[in-house]
Amino acid sequence: MIDFYGAAWCGDCRRSRRQLDELGVAYNYIDTENVEGAIDKVVAYNNGMQSIPVIVFPDGTHLTEPSNPALEAKLRELAII
């Protein structure tokens, strides 16, 4: 399962969620504003930065603020789509 760390106010988060939804990809949305400890995980993934979205894949890799083409390429690489 993909973990998606984001927030409602984040335009990049809305864009990436829309892309995942359109591609039919299941993911676990983790709201960094309302889930305790979520922002700490974001900071850990980003070497101290609070940048979102952070999308964590089943193989343990992640993308931060990916473009649509980068996200699609990663999903294809992992045979998720």
Residue pairs with C-beta under 8 A, 6 or more apart in sequence:
1 26
1 27
1 28
1 58
2 20
2 25
2 26
2 27
2 28
2 55
2 56
2 57
2 58
2 80
3 27
3 28
3 30
3 55
3 56
4 13
4 16
4 17
4 20
4 27
4 28
4 29
4 30
4 53
4 54
4 55
4 56
5 30
5 32
5 38
5 41
5 42
5 45
5 52
5 53
5 54
5 55
5 56
6 13
6 16
6 17
6 29
6 30
6 31
6 32
6 52
6 53
6 54
7 13
7 31
7 32
7 33
7 52
8 14
8 31
8 33
9 33
10 52
10 53
12 52
12 53
12 65
13 52
13 53
15 68
16 53
16 55
16 66
16 68
16 71
17 27
17 29
17 53
19 68
19 71
19 72
20 27
20 71
23 72
23 75
23 81
24 81
25 75
25 80
25 81
27 55
30 38
30 41
31 38
32 38
32 39
32 42
32 52
39 50
41 54
42 50
42 51
42 52
42 54
43 49
43 50
45 54
45 56
45 62
45 64
46 54
46 64
49 64
51 64
51 65
52 64
52 65
53 64
53 65
53 66
54 62
54 63
54 64
55 62
55 63
55 64
55 66
55 71
56 62
57 63
57 74
57 78
57 80
58 78
59 78
61 74
63 70
63 71
63 74
66 74
72 81
75 81
